Amino acid sequence: KKKAPHLDKGRLSFKPERDEWGSGLEAMQCALQLEKKVNQALLDLHKLATQYADPHLCDFLERHYLNEQVEHMKKLGDYITNLTQMDASTNKMAEYLFDKHTLEGKS
């Protein structure tokens, strides 16, 4: 019996698409792409809930996920804009200052 490649003894295991990140800007850009994929999956689920007339799931997704996803994507987009304007891909001091003053204390 074949198992899905991401299953190991009944546990899910996910490996990131990359192990190395060139810069903080590159990491933020990849994070934004992941957020967009998650958002699209949530929108697809919401569409199914609408098609199958499930107002409870629609409400749950709207209240707890969809708005939050948009906020996260906006924040990442703002971070990417700031890092790009600071030329952080080649300027390590700019990346350090961005990290220190923008992300300090955030996870």
N, C-alpha and C positions, 0 to 999 in steps of 0.2 A: 504494500500500500504506500503510495507516494504522499509525502507531506508537502504542504506549501513551504517555499524556501525560507520564509520568515518565522516559521514555527519550530521551536526547539523544546521537546518534551512537554508539549502543551502550553508553552509560554510564548508570547509574542516577543520577537526581538527585531528591532529596527536599527539599521545602520544608516548614518547620515550619508547623503550623496557625496560628501567630501570630508576628508580628514584634515586638510590643510586650508587655511584661509589666508589670502594674500594681505588683506588689510581689514580694518574695521568697516570701511566703506563697502568692501566686497561682502563681508558677513551680513551687513545690514541689507544689502540688495538681495542676497539669498533669503534672508528672513522675510523680506517683503514678498518675494515670490511664493514662499511657503504660506504666508498669511492669505495671499490671493487664492491659492489652491484650496485652503480650508474654507474660505469665504464662498467659493464656488460650490463646494460640496454642501455647505449649509443652505445655499440658495436652491440647489437641486433638491435637497430634502424638503425644504419649505414648499417647493413647487409640487412635489409628490403629496405632501400633506394637504395642500390646497385641492389637488385633483381628486383625492380620496375623501374630501370633506372632513378633515380632522382639525377642527378649530383649536383644540387644546394644544396639539403639537405646534401649529402655526404660532399661537400666542407664546408658547414656551420658547421657541426659537427666536421670535422677535424680541422678547423681554430679556433673555439671558445670553444670546449669542450674536445675532446679526448686528445689532448696534455696536456691541463691544468689538466685533471684528473690524467694522468700519473705523472705529476710533483707533484701534491698533495700527491699521494700515495707514491712516493719516499721520500718526505719530512717527512711524517708521519712514514714511515719505518725507516728513519734515527733517528727520535726522539725516536722511540721505542728501537732501538739499543742502543742509548746513555743512555736512562733511565735504560735499562736492565744491561748495563755494570756498571752503577753507583749503582746498586742494589737499585733502587729507590722504589721498591715495599715494602721494609722493612725499608729503610733509608729515613726518612722524610726530613732530611737536604739536601740530594742529590736531592730530588724532588723540594725543595724550591730553591736550587741553579740553577737547570735546568730551572725552571720557571723564575727566576730573570734574568738569563743571556741569555737564548735562546728565551723565549717567550715574554719578556718585550716589551710592546708597540705593540704587534701583537694581532689581534683578530681572 
